[in-house]
Amino acid sequence: MADYFDLPTINEETCNGCGACCMHIGIPPFVSCDDYEFQVLPCDLKRELWSQWDKVFSPAETHGAGKPCLWLNLETRQCRHYEHRPFCCREFRPRSDVCLDDRELCGIDNPL
């Protein structure tokens, strides 16, 4: 079984920095605060997530769905903490059907 840290990185050739996959998830999609990948985050990133939770999302919302990920830099359309992104972000494949659907939802032209 490959370590999730060994998954390929997304680069300009594969992603084009569109950020569409991050535009509607609200918070980095960790499974739970008890999950291993959340537990190994640096303390400052955990504090950032906890402190932003109440400021950004109303109690009625679930994980801020429909809003950009807290870690997405909206100017560069890149993850501010790319090296610490959750497994589901690591395994996300540019140009997959989900990617193309996200791009369409955000009004971004699909790659060739």
TORLOMAR-873840 format. One record per residue: x, y, z of N, C-alpha, C in turn. Coordinates in steps of 0.2 Angstrom, whole numbers, plus 2048, in hexadecimal, padded with zeros to 3 digits. Example, Ala and Ser with C-alpha at 12.3 -4.5 7.8 and 13.67 -1.06 7.14 Angstrom:
2
8427E482783E7EA8278427F0827/8407F58238447FB824840800827/
END
This chain:
112
8047FA800800800800804806800/80380B7FB8078117FB805816800/80A81980380981E807806824804/8018278077FD82D804801833802/80783380680C83980480F8387FD/80F8327FB8128307F580E8317EE/8088337EF8048347E980783A7E5/80583A7DF80883F7DA8068467DC/80A84B7DA8088527DC8058557D5/8008597D67FD85D7D18018637CF/8028647C88068697C680386D7C0/8068727BE8038767B88018727B2/80586D7B18038687AB7FD8647AC/7FB8627B27F685E7B37F08627B6/7F18687B97EB86B7BD7EA8727BA/7EF8757B87EE87C7B57EC8817BB/7EC87F7C17EB8847C67E48867C7/7DF8827C47D88857C47D58857CB/7D68817CF7D38817D67CC87F7D6/7C987D7D17C287B7D17C08767D6/7C58717D77C386B7DC7C386E7E3/7C58747E47C58777EB7C087C7EC/7BD87E7E77B88847E77B28827EB/7B087C7ED7AA87B7F07AA8767F6/7B08757F97B08707FE7B1874805/7B287A8057B287D80C7B887D810/7B98778137BF8758177C3870813/7C986F8157CD8698127C9863815/7C885E8107C48598127C7853815/7C985581C7CB84F8207C584B822/7C68458237C18408257BE84282C/7C38448317C08468377C784983B/7C584C8417CB84E8457CF849848/7CC8438487CF83D84B7D3839846/7D283B8407D583783A7DD83983B/7E18348397E88348397EB83A835/7E883B82F7EB84082B7EA84782E/7E48488327E384E8357E884F83B/7E984983F7ED8498457F484B843/7F784983D7FE84B83C7FF852839/7F98558387FA85C8367FE86083B/80286583980586A83D80086D842/80286E8487FD87284D7FA87884A/7FF87C8477FC8838447F788283F/7F787C83B7F287B8367EB879839/7EC87583E7E68728427E3878845/7E787D8497E488384C7E0887847/7E38888417E088C83B7D988983A/7D98838397D38808377CD88183C/7CF87F8437CB8808487C9887849/7CD88C8487CB8938497C7896844/7C889383E7C48968387BD893838/7BC88D83B7B688983A7B088D83C/7B08908427AA8948447AA89B840/7AF89E83E7AF8A483B7AC8A4834/7AE89E8307AC89E8297A689A828/7A489682C79E89282B799893830/79389382E78D89483378C88D835/78988C83B78788683E78388183A/77E88583577A88183177D87D82B/78388082A78787D82478B877826/78C87282179086D82279786D81F/79C86E8227A386F8207A387581B/79F87A81B7A087F81679F87D80F/79B87880E79A87680779787C803/79A87C7FD7988817F879D8877F8/7A18887FD7A688D7FE7AD88A7FC/7B288F7FA7B888D7F97BC88A7FF/7C08857FE7C48828047C8888807/7C888780E7CC88C8127D388C810/7D688780D7DD88780B7DE889804/7D988A8007DA88D7F97DC8947F9/7E18967F67E389C7F57DF89E7EE/7DB8A37EF7D68A57EA7DA8A97E4/7DF8AC7E67E38AF7E17E78AB7DC/7EA8A67DF7EE8A17DB7EB89B7D9/7E589A7DD7E18947DC7E588D7DD/7E988E7E27ED8887E57ED8887EC/7EE8827EF7ED8807F67F38847FA/7F18877FF7F688A8037FA885807/7F787F8087FB87A80C7FB874808/7FD8748027FD86E7FE800868800/80686980480A86380680686080C/80186380F7FD8608147F685E812/7F485F80C7ED85D80A7EB85680B/7E485680C7E284F80E7E284A808/7E284480A7E283E8067DE83F7FF/7D78418017D38417FB7D58477F6/7D984C7F87DB8517F47E284E7F0/7E584A7F47EB8477F17EA8427EB/7E483F7EC7E283A7E77DE83C7E1/7DC8437E27D88467DD7DC8467D6/7D98447D17DC8447CB7DA8497C6/7DE84E7C47DD8537BF7DB84F7B8/7D68527B57D38507AF7CE84A7B0/7CD8487B67C88427B87C18457B6/7BC8417B67B58437B57B38487BB/7B68477C17B484B7C77B78527C5/7BD8527C37C18587C27BD85C7BC/7BB8597B77B885C7B17B185F7B4/7AE85B7B87A785E7BB7A88647BF/7AE8647C37AF86A7C77B18707C3/7B586F7BE7B78747B97B08777B6/7AC8737B47A68757B17A18797B6/7A18767BC79D87A7C17A08817C2/7A68827C27AA8887C37AA88C7BD/7A888A7B77A888E7B17AF88E7AE/7B38897AF7BA8897AD7BB8847A7/7BE8867A17BE88279C7C287C79D/7BF87679A7C387079C7C986F798/7CE86C79A7D586B7977D3866791/7D886778C7D88627867D885B788/
END
